[in-house]
Amino acid sequence: MDVDNLIEMANRIGEFFDSMPDRAEAVDSIAEHIRRFWEPRMRLAILGALDDPQASATMEPIVLEALKLHKADLMPKTATA
C-alpha cells in the first residue's frame, strides 16, 4: 500500500472539507468520509503513518487533526467468529 498516495488522497479530501465554515464539522466529515469509503487496509496504512514523523508532516493540518481525533473510529473492526 502506497502511504504517500493515501496521504495525497486524504489531503485532497481535507482541502474539500476545509472550506466548511464549522471546523469541527469539517474534521468530523473528513473522518466520516475515510471511514465510509476507504477499505480497512487503507485506513490501517494511513493511521500507521501517524507514527511516522516524516509521513505525518506531509498531511494537511485538518487531516492530521481528523485522523488523531477519530483514530479509534477509523480502526477496522476485527472479525469475530
N, C-alpha and C positions, 0 to 999 in steps of 0.2 A: 504494500500500500504506500503510495507516494504522499508522504505527510505534507510536503511543500505544496502539492496540488490541493490537498484538503484545506490547508490554511488559506490558500488563494481563494478557494470557493467560499469558505467561511467569511473571509474579508469582504467578498462581494455581497454576501447576504447581509453582513453588518453595515455596509455602506447604504444598502437599500433601506434597512430599518432605522438607521441613524437619522434619517430625515423626519422621523416622527417627533412631534413636539414633546411627548412624555417619555423621558429617558428610561424610566423603569419599565414602561410598556414595551419600548424598543428592545431592551435587554431580554425581557421575557419572550418576546416574539422571535428573537434570534434563536434562543434555546429551543423553543417550541418547534420552529421550522427544522432545526437539526434533528430533534428527537423524532419528528414525524416522517421526515423524508430521507434521512441517512440510514443506511443499513448498520447493524451493530458493529461490524469490523471498522467501518469508517469512524463511528463515534469513539470506539476504543482508541483508534490511532490518534485522533485529534486531542482526546483527553490525555493521552500519554505525552503528547507534545507540550503540555503544560509544565511537565517536569524538566523539559529541555530549555534552558535559558536562551539558547540561540534560536530555537524554533519559535518559542513564545514571543520573542522580541519582534518577530515579523507579523504578529497578529495585531489587527486594529484594536485599540483600547476597549471599544464596546464589545468586541468579540471575546476578548480576554475576560472581561467582566462577566459576560453571559456564561461562558464555559465554567468559570470558577464558581459563580453563584448557583448554577444549576447542575453541577457535576454529578451529584447523586441521581438526579432525574435523567441525566443523559447516559448513565451507565446501563448497558444492556442487561436485561433480566436474565438470570441463569435458568436454564431449562430444568424443571424438576419432574421426576417420573415416579 
